[in-house]
Amino acid sequence: MKIKILEFKEEHDFDEGRMVEYLFIAVQRDRIIGKGGIYKYIDDNNSPPVLHGLYVNKKFRNKGIAIHLQYVREDAAKNYFNAKKVCLWVDKNSWMRKWYERRGYGEPKDKSPTETWLYKNL
Ligand SMILES: CC(C)(COP(=O)(O)OP(=O)(O)OC[C@H]1O[C@@H](n2cnc3c(N)ncnc32)[C@H](O)[C@@H]1OP(=O)(O)O)[C@@H](O)C(=O)NCCC(=O)NCCS
């Protein structure tokens, strides 16, 4: 299966400040089969980039496409934002949480009882 990753950069102005976002779209021929994004409020040096919107088309699941998008997003965090850490939000009792944990993500100490952001040092 030959997959290409297309990359798009957007800048958004919010009340909180300017956000820079990268979107990565996995395509097979002319068909979108998956996607994932990463964003950061660039004036806020303390907040790590946030991974968001990971999705793989049902027919293409369990073939490693999300894992690949994960590598691409982590590389983007390092190369574009010079990040040493990334974070993401995930449901506490989901299999996705375990999926991220297997890939090096973990909870911070000040965790909430119902949901959590997972962090990974890069
Ligand atoms: C979550 C999602 C992106 C995974 O995409 P994918 O390309 O199928 O995942 P991959 O093939 O890269 O991952 C393979 C791994 O996931 C596991 N996996 C895949 N589907 C699973 C399922 N339904 N239940 C449990 N584990 C699953 C595989 O066992 C494999 O495990 P490994 O860690 O031992 O390698 C996809 O299922 C999806 O788009 N879901 C709907 C949207 C969503 O929930 N997004 C999460 C936002 S945080």
The ligand as a MOL file (V3000), in Angstrom:
LIG
                    3D

  0  0  0     0  0            999 V3000
M  V30 BEGIN CTAB
M  V30 COUNTS 48 50 0 0 0
M  V30 BEGIN ATOM
M  V30 1 C -7.4310 5.4000 16.7170 0
M  V30 2 C -7.0810 5.2030 15.2610 0
M  V30 3 C -6.5660 6.5230 14.7000 0
M  V30 4 C -6.0150 4.1040 15.1120 0
M  V30 5 O -5.6340 4.0590 13.7450 0
M  V30 6 P -4.9440 2.7900 13.0850 0
M  V30 7 O -4.2380 3.2550 11.8490 0
M  V30 8 O -5.9120 1.6850 12.9370 0
M  V30 9 O -3.8870 2.3550 14.2020 0
M  V30 10 P -2.5120 1.6310 13.9270 0
M  V30 11 O -2.7310 0.5360 12.9300 0
M  V30 12 O -1.4430 2.6140 13.5880 0
M  V30 13 O -2.1990 1.0590 15.3540 0
M  V30 14 C -2.0340 -0.3040 15.5610 0
M  V30 15 C -2.1440 -0.5750 17.0480 0
M  V30 16 O -3.4500 -0.1770 17.5320 0
M  V30 17 C -4.1580 -1.3230 18.0380 0
M  V30 18 N -5.5590 -1.1850 17.6730 0
M  V30 19 C -6.0740 -0.7740 16.4860 0
M  V30 20 N -7.4200 -0.7540 16.5480 0
M  V30 21 C -7.7530 -1.1480 17.8140 0
M  V30 22 C -9.0000 -1.3260 18.5100 0
M  V30 23 N -10.1890 -1.0900 17.9310 0
M  V30 24 N -8.9490 -1.7190 19.7950 0
M  V30 25 C -7.7730 -1.9480 20.4250 0
M  V30 26 N -6.5570 -1.8020 19.8110 0
M  V30 27 C -6.5630 -1.4040 18.5200 0
M  V30 28 C -3.4710 -2.5180 17.3590 0
M  V30 29 O -3.6210 -3.6750 18.1530 0
M  V30 30 C -2.0150 -2.0620 17.3290 0
M  V30 31 O -1.4600 -2.1800 18.6360 0
M  V30 32 P 0.0980 -2.0200 18.9790 0
M  V30 33 O 0.1880 -0.8310 19.8680 0
M  V30 34 O 0.4340 -3.2730 19.6960 0
M  V30 35 O 0.8680 -1.8190 17.7100 0
M  V30 36 C -8.3590 4.7500 14.4820 0
M  V30 37 O -8.8960 3.6080 15.1200 0
M  V30 38 C -9.4290 5.8130 14.4480 0
M  V30 39 O -9.3900 6.6790 13.5620 0
M  V30 40 N -10.4060 5.7920 15.3840 0
M  V30 41 C -11.4660 6.7690 15.4320 0
M  V30 42 C -10.9850 8.1380 15.8720 0
M  V30 43 C -10.3150 8.1340 17.2200 0
M  V30 44 O -10.7640 7.4550 18.1390 0
M  V30 45 N -9.2160 8.9080 17.3400 0
M  V30 46 C -8.4500 8.9980 18.5810 0
M  V30 47 C -8.2460 10.4230 18.9860 0
M  V30 48 S -7.2180 10.4750 20.4350 0
M  V30 END ATOM
M  V30 BEGIN BOND
M  V30 1 1 1 2
M  V30 2 1 2 3
M  V30 3 1 2 4
M  V30 4 1 2 36
M  V30 5 1 4 5
M  V30 6 1 5 6
M  V30 7 2 6 7
M  V30 8 1 6 8
M  V30 9 1 6 9
M  V30 10 1 9 10
M  V30 11 2 10 11
M  V30 12 1 10 12
M  V30 13 1 10 13
M  V30 14 1 13 14
M  V30 15 1 14 15
M  V30 16 1 15 16
M  V30 17 1 15 30
M  V30 18 1 16 17
M  V30 19 1 17 18
M  V30 20 1 17 28
M  V30 21 1 18 19
M  V30 22 1 18 27
M  V30 23 2 19 20
M  V30 24 1 20 21
M  V30 25 1 21 22
M  V30 26 2 21 27
M  V30 27 1 22 23
M  V30 28 2 22 24
M  V30 29 1 24 25
M  V30 30 2 25 26
M  V30 31 1 26 27
M  V30 32 1 28 29
M  V30 33 1 28 30
M  V30 34 1 30 31
M  V30 35 1 31 32
M  V30 36 2 32 33
M  V30 37 1 32 34
M  V30 38 1 32 35
M  V30 39 1 36 37
M  V30 40 1 36 38
M  V30 41 2 38 39
M  V30 42 1 38 40
M  V30 43 1 40 41
M  V30 44 1 41 42
M  V30 45 1 42 43
M  V30 46 2 43 44
M  V30 47 1 43 45
M  V30 48 1 45 46
M  V30 49 1 46 47
M  V30 50 1 47 48
M  V30 END BOND
M  V30 END CTAB
M  END
